[in-house]
Amino acid sequence: MQEARIRLTEAQALAQELKNLRDERGVVDTAFCSFALSRLENDIASILDSIPLSMQRRFVDIGKAQLEFLKKLIAKATNNATTTSGKIPEMLDEYIDSAS
């Protein structure tokens, strides 16, 4: 019975330490990381989406094939960024496994 109380007290102390660290912004939840990467992806996507039109305006003699190729590369990059933000929990598991 005493051992159970000690374990409970230790668990409560650890939970409080983690809460304090989170309140002090020393640690963040993986959900926040996903949220932040999602926002970053949106910011980057808006810039990437404007590149083909900017290139076309700046270099009027650029061919359609080159613009289409550029659009495809930009779409790939945007999709990769979107996918990455959803993989945060998996990446965390991989990181913890490799650090052990």
N, C-alpha and C positions, 0 to 999 in steps of 0.2 A: 504494500500500500504506500509506503514511504517513497519507494522508487518511482511509482506512478506520479506522485505529487512533484517529485524532483524533475521528472521528464516534462510534466505539464508546465512547471515554472520556467524551465529552460526554453521550452517552445514559445511561451508567452513573451519571454525576454527577447528572443530572436525576432518574433513578429513585431514587437515594439521597435527594435533596432531598425528593421527593414522599413517600417512605417516612417520613422524619423529620417532615415536616409532619403526616402522618397519625398518627404516634405521639404527636405533641404536640397532636393534635386540632385542627390548623389547617385541615385539609381532611377531607372524608368522601367515601366512595364513594356513588354514586347508589343502590346497593342498600340502604345504611343509610337514606337518605332515604325510600325506599319502605317499609322496615320501620317507621320512626318514624311515618310518616303512617298506616300500617295500624293501628298501636297507638292512635294518636290517634283514628282513625275508630271503633275499637271502644269507646273511652272515651266519645266523643261519642254514639255510637249508643245506648249503654245509658241515657244521660241523656234523649236524645230519645224513646226508646221509652216512658219513664215519664210523659211529658207528658200524653198523653190521659187516663190514669187519674187523674193528679193534678188535672187540670182538672175531670174529672167529680166527683171528691170535693169539690173546693173550690167548684165552681159546680154544685150539684145540679140546677139547672133548665136546664142546657145541653142542647141538642137532639142527637139522634143524627146528624143531617145535619152539624152543626158538628163533632162529634167525628170523623166519617168524613173530612170535609174536612181536618181537622188531621192525622189519621193519614196521609192521602195526601201532604200536604206534608212530613211528617217522613220518610216513605219515600223521597221524591224527594231530600231533603237527604242522607240516609244513603247512597243509591245514588251520588250525586255525589261524596261523600267517598271511597267505595270505589273509584270509577273514577279519581279523581285520584291516589291512591297508586300505581296501576298505570301512570300516564302520566308518571312522573318522567323516564325516558330521553328521551321525546319532548319534554317541557318543557325539559330541559337542552339538547337540540339547538336548539330554538326560541330559547332564551335566548342561546346562543352565536352563533347566526346574527344575532340582532337587535343584539347587542353589537359585532359586527364592522363 
